[in-house]
C-alpha cells in the first residue's frame, strides 16, 4: 500500500490546459473539451479571512451576503495573490475533473508573453501547488494561434492579437516560435470601466460592469457610428436610488477610444519589431483576433484600417487560447516546455 500511494503521481491522468485570465479561468481536459469557464474570484469572510467559495459561487455569495470580501487573485494574466490563485485552481480542478484529481495531471498554463522571471516563477509555483505533475508554460500568442488553427495551410507565419479582459497580447508566431510580441495592459474590462467612469461623471449614475459591457456590445463600436442609443440602469450618486440614463454610440466610442488606441499601438509594435523581409509573409497571413475582447463590433475593421493588413476574428475567439494550449500538450505537437520570457516587459 505504501508503494502504491507513493506512485500515485505516476498514474495516468487526462492532460489539463488552463487559461489564467484576469476575469475568467478556463480549463480544458483532454477528451472532454472545456469543462470550466468561471470568474477568477475567491470569496473570503471579512472577519476570519476563511475562504468561502471560488469562481461563480464566489460572485454569487458576495452579491447576496454581507461580511464577504471578494478577491480577484489574477491581475494582468499572472497571479497577484499566489495563495488565493492556487486555492482557486485546486478547487476548480477538484470540482471539474470528476474524481480524476487524485492523479496529478500533465498541465499547460498560458502566460502573457511579456511577463518577467519573477512572475513566471509565481505561475509555476501556483500550478505545481494546484497539483500539476508536469508543467508546460505557453505564451498566450502561441496558444491562441494553435487554437485558431494557425498558421494557415501553406504559411509559416501567424500574427495573433489576443484581446483579454485586462491584457492584449500581440505576437508574431513563426514556425511555432514567438518571433516578436508586445503587451498592452488594456482589454475588454478596461473599456467597461471607461464606460462606467463616463456614466458616473456625466450623469451621476453608477452602473454595474455587466451593464457597461452590454452597452459596449449594443451601441459601441471600434469605428465610430452614429444615431444609436441604449438605456442603462444604475444608482444615482446623489440620492442612492435607482435611476436611468441614455448613452449614445458617440459617448461609448469616446470612452473606449484610449483603450482602442493602445491595442492598435501594440499591434504596430509587434509587427514593426520583425525583420523587413517578413513583410510579404505578413500581407498574406494577416492578423487574427482572439480573446473575449475581440467581440467588440468592428474591431477587426479598425485593426485593418490602422495596419493595412487583413484582419479577422477567430470563430472560437474567447476559447482559442485554452484550446490551443491543450493542443500543444499533445505529444505529436512537440512543443518545448522550456520557454522563458524575454528580459523586457513591453506595456502601454
PEPEMO-V338351 format. One record per helix or strand of 2 or more residues. SS is the DSSP state (H for helix, E for strand). FROM is the first residue (numbers start at 0). TO is the last residue. If there is no record, write none. Layout:
BEGIN
{{SS	FROM	TO} {SS	FROM	TO}}
END
This chain:
BEGIN
{{H	1	5} {H	7	9} {E	15	19} {E	23	28} {E	32	38} {E	41	44} {E	50	53} {H	54	63} {E	67	70} {E	73	74} {E	77	78} {H	81	95} {H	99	101} {E	105	110} {H	116	129} {E	133	138} {H	139	146} {E	156	162} {E	167	173} {E	176	183} {H	187	202} {E	204	205} {H	208	218} {E	228	235} {E	241	247} {H	248	271} {H	275	284} {E	286	289} {H	291	294} {H	298	306} {E	310	312} {H	316	328} {H	330	332}}
END
